[in-house]
Amino acid sequence: MEAENRDYKYFMQDTGSVYLGAKLSYAEILQDEMVNFKYKSIVEHYIFKDTAPETTLESQLYYMTKEQFSYRTYQQLKARVKISILEEKKSLFGKKKTGYVTKTMPLSAFADINLAQKKAQGVVIQELILSKLGLMAFSV
């Protein structure tokens, strides 16, 4: 595993959500024994309809459009995306300063940002967040 990607290859969960690091590929997700069976089944039966196993979450989410079947699948899972984005701020002395800010947004709002805007704003995807309630209600 590459050293710079290690921090973004993880699976965690709490009482309400499942968190997946953006550098994980779908092949790695399917091999990880910590990832729950239901999500793995959803990946195999629904996400793979328009996504290759070697695709990373980061790549898929960055280029995802609302027309894709995987987008509709993640909508059912109440997916959110945690990103870092360049924003300009005013300092205490009125100077403008540009820096990265971390935001979490619904997948639908993220998919509304076109590719040119994502590139211009320096978007970096950190993680995919899935609702456990969405996972529970999803029938495979």
C-alpha positions as CSV (number, residue, x, y, z in Angstrom):
1,M,0.0,0.0,0.0
2,E,1.3,3.4,-1.0
3,A,2.3,5.5,2.1
4,E,0.4,8.6,0.9
5,N,-2.8,6.6,0.4
6,R,-2.8,4.7,3.7
7,D,-4.6,7.5,5.6
8,Y,-7.5,7.5,3.1
9,K,-8.0,3.7,3.0
10,Y,-10.2,2.8,5.9
11,F,-13.6,1.5,6.9
12,M,-15.2,2.7,10.1
13,Q,-18.7,2.8,11.5
14,D,-20.6,4.3,14.4
15,T,-24.2,4.0,15.5
16,G,-25.6,5.9,12.5
17,S,-23.1,5.8,9.7
18,V,-20.5,3.8,7.7
19,Y,-17.4,5.7,6.6
20,L,-15.2,4.5,3.7
21,G,-11.8,6.2,2.9
22,A,-11.8,7.6,-0.7
23,K,-8.6,5.9,-1.8
24,L,-10.2,2.4,-1.4
25,S,-10.9,0.6,-4.6
26,Y,-14.0,-1.6,-4.9
27,A,-11.8,-4.7,-5.1
28,E,-10.2,-3.7,-1.8
29,I,-13.6,-3.1,-0.3
30,L,-14.8,-6.6,-1.3
31,Q,-11.6,-8.2,0.2
32,D,-11.8,-6.3,3.5
33,E,-13.3,-8.5,6.2
34,M,-14.3,-5.5,8.3
35,V,-16.7,-4.2,5.6
36,N,-20.2,-5.5,6.2
37,F,-21.7,-8.1,4.0
38,K,-24.7,-6.0,2.9
39,Y,-22.6,-3.2,1.5
40,K,-20.4,-5.8,-0.3
41,S,-23.6,-7.3,-1.8
42,I,-24.8,-3.9,-3.0
43,V,-21.4,-3.3,-4.6
44,E,-21.5,-6.6,-6.4
45,H,-25.1,-6.4,-7.6
46,Y,-25.6,-2.7,-8.2
47,I,-22.4,-0.6,-8.2
48,F,-20.6,-3.0,-10.6
49,K,-23.3,-2.3,-13.3
50,D,-21.4,0.8,-14.3
51,T,-18.2,0.6,-12.3
52,A,-15.0,-1.5,-12.7
53,P,-13.6,-3.3,-9.5
54,E,-10.3,-1.4,-9.7
55,T,-12.1,2.0,-9.6
56,T,-11.5,3.9,-6.4
57,L,-14.3,5.6,-4.5
58,E,-12.5,8.9,-5.1
59,S,-12.4,8.5,-8.8
60,Q,-16.0,7.3,-9.1
61,L,-17.4,10.1,-6.9
62,Y,-15.4,12.8,-8.6
63,Y,-16.7,11.9,-12.1
64,M,-20.1,10.7,-11.1
65,T,-23.2,12.0,-12.8
66,K,-26.8,11.8,-11.8
67,E,-27.5,9.6,-14.9
68,Q,-25.4,6.7,-13.6
69,F,-27.0,3.7,-11.9
70,S,-24.4,3.8,-9.1
71,Y,-25.5,7.4,-8.3
72,R,-29.1,6.2,-7.9
73,T,-27.9,3.4,-5.8
74,Y,-25.9,5.7,-3.5
75,Q,-28.9,8.0,-3.3
76,Q,-30.9,5.1,-1.8
77,L,-28.1,4.7,0.8
78,K,-28.4,8.4,1.8
79,A,-24.7,8.9,0.8
80,R,-22.8,11.9,1.7
81,V,-19.3,13.0,0.6
82,K,-16.6,14.5,2.8
83,I,-14.4,16.8,0.8
84,S,-11.7,19.4,1.1
85,I,-12.2,22.5,-1.1
86,L,-10.2,25.7,-1.7
87,E,-11.9,28.7,-0.3
88,E,-11.0,32.3,0.0
89,K,-11.3,33.9,3.4
90,K,-10.7,37.4,4.8
91,S,-8.2,37.6,7.6
92,L,-8.5,39.7,10.6
93,F,-6.7,42.5,8.9
94,G,-8.8,42.5,5.7
95,K,-6.3,40.5,3.6
96,K,-7.7,37.6,1.5
97,K,-6.3,34.2,2.2
98,T,-6.9,31.0,0.3
99,G,-6.9,27.7,2.1
100,Y,-8.6,24.3,2.2
101,V,-11.8,23.8,4.2
102,T,-13.4,20.4,4.9
103,K,-17.1,20.0,4.2
104,T,-19.6,17.2,4.2
105,M,-22.4,17.4,1.7
106,P,-25.1,15.1,0.3
107,L,-24.1,13.2,-2.8
108,S,-26.8,15.0,-4.8
109,A,-25.2,18.4,-4.0
110,F,-21.7,17.2,-4.8
111,A,-22.9,15.7,-8.2
112,D,-24.4,19.1,-9.0
113,I,-20.9,20.6,-9.1
114,N,-19.6,20.2,-12.7
115,L,-16.2,18.8,-13.4
116,A,-14.7,22.2,-14.4
117,Q,-15.8,23.7,-11.0
118,K,-14.4,20.8,-9.1
119,K,-11.0,21.2,-10.8
120,A,-11.0,25.0,-10.4
121,Q,-11.9,24.7,-6.7
122,G,-9.3,22.0,-6.0
123,V,-11.7,19.5,-4.7
124,V,-10.2,16.5,-2.8
125,I,-12.5,13.7,-1.8
126,Q,-11.8,12.3,1.6
127,E,-14.5,9.8,2.4
128,L,-17.9,8.4,1.4
129,I,-20.4,8.3,4.3
130,L,-23.4,5.9,4.1
131,S,-26.4,5.9,6.4
132,K,-26.9,2.7,8.3
133,L,-30.6,3.3,8.1
134,G,-30.3,3.5,4.3
135,L,-28.2,0.3,4.3
136,M,-30.8,-1.4,6.5
137,A,-33.7,-0.4,4.3
138,F,-32.0,-1.3,1.0
139,S,-33.1,-4.7,-0.3
140,V,-30.6,-6.7,-2.3
